[in-house]
Amino acid sequence: RATSPSPPETPSCNSFGVQRFQEKKEAPAFSLNSLDGKPIALSDFRGKPVLIIFWATWCDSCKEEMPILEKFFQGKRDQLTILLIAIDGERKRAAQKIVSENKITLPVLLLLKEKVMDQYGVRGWVPQTYLIDQQGMLVGKIIGQRDWSSAEAWSCMKELFSLR
């Protein structure tokens, strides 16, 4: 039986709190509606690393993290995609208010009754971030809020996804 190679060492990811998956598996496919009603599918972003962040309108640390993520993403659009999935998507008006107040331009998707949380194994608290590589494989996750303005945030993404 062939053993899969261990993931390469990523010191910045270790200190940033990324839980690496020992075996890569394909990220579960989904298509969800954005706040403006457009369907967005994970497959739309194949070829680019994707961060999927599950959050909720009632979650204070989620609301704190969003403007920092927005700032982190500036200048990185050509290298990385960030999708914000509101797990309480039926509260569209509340999500819209948070997005407007924080001037969030990242795609915000609404989770209604879809099984996406189950497919990704989202349990317990939010925010939860899932890291998907350029080939559409799940490579790690982050549970809880992180300081995306720290130098190690970008160092981690560069190590994990071989970005420049």
Phi, psi and chi 1 to 4 in degrees:
 res  aa     phi    psi   chi1   chi2   chi3   chi4
   1 ARG       -  127.6 -162.0  168.9  105.5   87.0
   2 ALA   -74.9  139.6      -      -      -      -
   3 THR   -99.5  142.5   58.5      -      -      -
   4 SER   -78.3  142.6   61.9      -      -      -
   5 PRO   -63.6  146.2   20.6  -26.3      -      -
   6 SER   -69.4  150.1   -9.8      -      -      -
   7 PRO   -61.2  146.3    3.7   -3.1      -      -
   8 PRO   -61.1  153.1   13.4  -19.0      -      -
   9 GLU   -63.6  135.4  -81.1  -58.0  -57.7      -
  10 THR  -136.6   80.1   51.1      -      -      -
  11 PRO   -55.4  -39.9   -9.3   12.9      -      -
  12 SER   -65.0  -37.4  -67.9      -      -      -
  13 CYS   -67.3  -38.1  -70.9      -      -      -
  14 ASN   -60.9  -46.5  -64.2  -16.7      -      -
  15 SER   -74.5  -22.5   61.6      -      -      -
  16 PHE   -82.2   -9.0 -165.4   59.4      -      -
  17 GLY    89.6   26.4      -      -      -      -
  18 VAL   -82.6  128.3  172.9      -      -      -
  19 GLN   -90.5  110.1  -61.7  172.5   22.8      -
  20 ARG   -78.9  143.1  -62.1  -69.8  -55.4  -84.7
  21 PHE   -86.8  133.7  -64.0  129.8      -      -
  22 GLN   -65.0  -40.8  -74.9  -50.9  -53.5      -
  23 GLU  -117.5  131.7  -70.5 -175.4   25.3      -
  24 LYS   -72.9  140.0  -73.7 -176.1  178.7 -175.9
  25 LYS  -137.6  156.0   66.1  176.2 -175.9 -176.2
  26 GLU   -65.3  135.6 -168.8  158.3  -33.5      -
  27 ALA   -66.1  132.4      -      -      -      -
  28 PRO   -58.3  131.4  -23.6   33.3      -      -
  29 ALA   -72.5  149.1      -      -      -      -
  30 PHE  -156.4  160.6   62.2   81.5      -      -
  31 SER  -139.1  121.3  179.4      -      -      -
  32 LEU  -128.6  157.1  -62.9  169.4      -      -
  33 ASN   -83.4  140.5  -75.1  -25.1      -      -
  34 SER   -81.6  174.8   63.2      -      -      -
  35 LEU   -56.1  -32.6  -84.0  175.6      -      -
  36 ASP   -90.5   12.3   58.2    9.1      -      -
  37 GLY    87.6    0.1      -      -      -      -
  38 LYS   -83.6  135.3  -68.4 -171.3 -172.8  112.4
  39 PRO   -73.0  135.0   19.6  -22.7      -      -
  40 ILE  -126.7  125.9  -65.4 -178.9      -      -
  41 ALA  -107.8  146.7      -      -      -      -
  42 LEU   -58.2  -36.9  178.7   59.8      -      -
  43 SER   -62.4  -18.5   59.0      -      -      -
  44 ASP   -61.8  -18.6  -62.4  -17.7      -      -
  45 PHE  -112.8   11.7  -54.4  101.2      -      -
  46 ARG   -55.1  137.4 -174.2   55.0   66.8   76.0
  47 GLY   100.5   -9.8      -      -      -      -
  48 LYS  -131.7  141.0 -148.2 -170.3 -112.8 -166.8
  49 PRO   -62.9  144.2  -10.8   19.4      -      -
  50 VAL  -127.0  134.6  178.0      -      -      -
  51 LEU  -107.1  121.5  -85.1   56.3      -      -
  52 ILE  -104.7  121.5  -62.5  174.7      -      -
  53 ILE  -115.7  114.5  -61.8  157.9      -      -
  54 PHE   -85.0  129.4  -69.0   90.6      -      -
  55 TRP  -144.3  172.9   68.5  -75.5      -      -
  56 ALA  -140.4  150.9      -      -      -      -
  57 THR   -66.8  -23.7   57.5      -      -      -
  58 TRP   -89.7   -1.8   45.0  -99.8      -      -
  59 CYS   -93.2  109.6  166.3      -      -      -
  60 ASP   -62.7  -43.1  -71.0  -24.4      -      -
  61 SER   -67.5  -29.8   58.8      -      -      -
  62 CYS   -63.3  -45.6  -61.8      -      -      -
  63 LYS   -66.2  -32.6  -68.8 -174.8  -84.4 -168.8
  64 GLU   -69.8  -37.3  -75.2  172.9   19.4      -
  65 GLU   -73.9  -30.3 -171.2  175.5   60.1      -
  66 MET   -58.9  -48.7  -74.4  170.5   74.1      -
  67 PRO   -64.5  -31.0  -10.5   16.0      -      -
  68 ILE   -69.6  -40.3  -60.1  166.1      -      -
  69 LEU   -62.6  -42.2  -86.4  162.7      -      -
  70 GLU   -57.8  -46.8  178.4   74.0   28.5      -
  71 LYS   -66.6  -41.3 -168.0  176.8 -106.3  176.5
  72 PHE   -57.1  -38.6  169.9   76.9      -      -
  73 PHE   -74.0  -23.4 -170.2   59.4      -      -
  74 GLN   -58.2  130.3  -60.7  -52.1  -47.1      -
  75 GLY    80.9    0.6      -      -      -      -
  76 LYS  -119.3    4.1  -62.3  175.0 -178.7   69.5
  77 ARG   -55.7  -32.2  -72.9 -179.5 -164.9  -82.8
  78 ASP   -77.6  -13.3   57.6  -29.9      -      -
  79 GLN  -111.5  -17.8  -63.0 -177.0   66.9      -
  80 LEU  -150.8  148.1 -169.3   65.5      -      -
  81 THR  -120.4  138.3  -64.0      -      -      -
  82 ILE  -122.7  125.7  -61.5  176.5      -      -
  83 LEU  -115.5  126.0  -59.8  174.5      -      -
  84 LEU   -99.9  117.5  -57.7  170.4      -      -
  85 ILE  -107.8  113.7  -61.3 -179.4      -      -
  86 ALA   -79.3  112.8      -      -      -      -
  87 ILE   -72.1  -16.4   64.3  169.4      -      -
  88 ASP  -108.4   55.8   52.0  -11.0      -      -
  89 GLY   -59.9  -19.7      -      -      -      -
  90 GLU   -69.3  -13.2   72.5  -78.9   -4.6      -
  91 ARG   -96.6   50.4  -61.3 -176.6   64.2 -169.8
  92 LYS   -55.0  -42.2 -178.7  178.2  177.7  179.5
  93 ARG   -62.8  -41.8 -158.3  173.2  -76.4  136.5
  94 ALA   -65.4  -41.4      -      -      -      -
  95 ALA   -63.2  -43.7      -      -      -      -
  96 GLN   -59.9  -41.4 -174.2   71.8   61.3      -
  97 LYS   -63.2  -45.3 -176.3  174.3 -173.8 -105.3
  98 ILE   -62.7  -44.9  -67.7  164.0      -      -
  99 VAL   -62.5  -44.7  167.1      -      -      -
 100 SER   -65.2  -48.1  -63.9      -      -      -
 101 GLU   -59.5  -34.1  -74.5  173.3   -4.6      -
 102 ASN   -98.4    5.6  -69.4  -69.0      -      -
 103 LYS    52.1   46.0  -62.9  175.3  178.0   59.1
 104 ILE   -80.2  125.5  -57.4  -59.6      -      -
 105 THR  -106.0   -7.9   62.5      -      -      -
 106 LEU   -63.4  149.3  -62.6  164.9      -      -
 107 PRO   -64.2  129.1  -14.3   23.5      -      -
 108 VAL  -112.7  119.9  175.6      -      -      -
 109 LEU  -106.6  147.5  -50.1 -179.9      -      -
 110 LEU  -105.2  123.4  -59.4  172.4      -      -
 111 LEU   -97.7  117.9 -169.7   61.9      -      -
 112 LEU  -102.5  -94.3  -61.7  165.7      -      -
 113 LYS  -111.3    9.8  -68.5 -177.0  173.7   46.2
 114 GLU   -63.9  158.8  -65.2   85.4  -10.0      -
 115 LYS   -92.8   19.9  -65.7  178.7  172.4   52.1
 116 VAL   -59.9  -41.0  179.3      -      -      -
 117 MET   -60.5  -43.0  -79.6  177.9   63.6      -
 118 ASP   -64.3  -43.0  -66.4  -22.4      -      -
 119 GLN   -61.0  -34.1  -68.2  172.8  -44.9      -
 120 TYR   -91.2   -9.3  -81.6   83.7      -      -
 121 GLY    74.9   31.2      -      -      -      -
 122 VAL   -73.7  115.6  176.8      -      -      -
 123 ARG  -132.6  154.3  -58.3  -86.2 -179.0  -85.0
 124 GLY    75.4 -134.1      -      -      -      -
 125 TRP   -92.4  165.7   64.5   86.0      -      -
 126 VAL  -118.5  159.1  -74.8      -      -      -
 127 PRO   -76.0  150.9   28.1  -33.2      -      -
 128 GLN  -130.4  130.2  -77.1 -168.2   34.0      -
 129 THR  -113.0  130.8  -56.8      -      -      -
 130 TYR  -113.0  133.4  -73.0   79.0      -      -
 131 LEU  -105.8  122.5  -52.9  145.4      -      -
 132 ILE  -121.1  129.8  -59.6  167.1      -      -
 133 ASP   -82.1 -179.2   70.7   11.0      -      -
 134 GLN   -62.1  -23.2  -68.9   88.2  -34.1      -
 135 GLN   -92.0    4.3  -70.0   74.3   45.5      -
 136 GLY    83.5   19.9      -      -      -      -
 137 MET  -100.8  138.0  -55.3  -59.7  -82.7      -
 138 LEU   -71.9  124.9  -89.6  171.9      -      -
 139 VAL  -117.4  -13.9  -65.7      -      -      -
 140 GLY   179.9  173.8      -      -      -      -
 141 LYS  -146.5  159.4   73.3  177.3  178.1  177.0
 142 ILE  -128.1  127.0  -59.9  169.8      -      -
 143 ILE  -106.7  124.5  -63.6  177.0      -      -
 144 GLY    97.5  172.7      -      -      -      -
 145 GLN   -73.1  145.2 -176.1  179.1    8.6      -
 146 ARG  -129.8  160.3  -69.7  -65.8  179.1  -81.6
 147 ASP   -91.3   92.5 -179.7    5.1      -      -
 148 TRP   -71.8   -7.2  -68.5   93.9      -      -
 149 SER   -87.3   -6.5   64.4      -      -      -
 150 SER   -75.2  153.6   70.3      -      -      -
 151 ALA   -62.3  -33.7      -      -      -      -
 152 GLU   -70.5  -20.2   66.9 -174.9   -3.6      -
 153 ALA   -60.9  -51.8      -      -      -      -
 154 TRP   -71.4  -36.2 -175.8 -125.2      -      -
 155 SER   -58.5  -42.5  -66.8      -      -      -
 156 CYS   -61.6  -47.3  171.6      -      -      -
 157 MET   -63.0  -39.1  -63.3  -57.0  116.6      -
 158 LYS   -64.9  -43.4  -70.4 -164.9  -60.0 -167.8
 159 GLU   -64.4  -47.1  -74.4  173.2    6.8      -
 160 LEU   -67.4  -40.2 -161.7   59.3      -      -
 161 PHE  -111.4    9.4  -59.3  125.1      -      -
 162 SER    52.7   49.1  -55.4      -      -      -
 163 LEU   -93.2  165.6  -58.0  173.0      -      -
 164 ARG  -100.7      -   44.8 -175.9 -157.2  -62.1
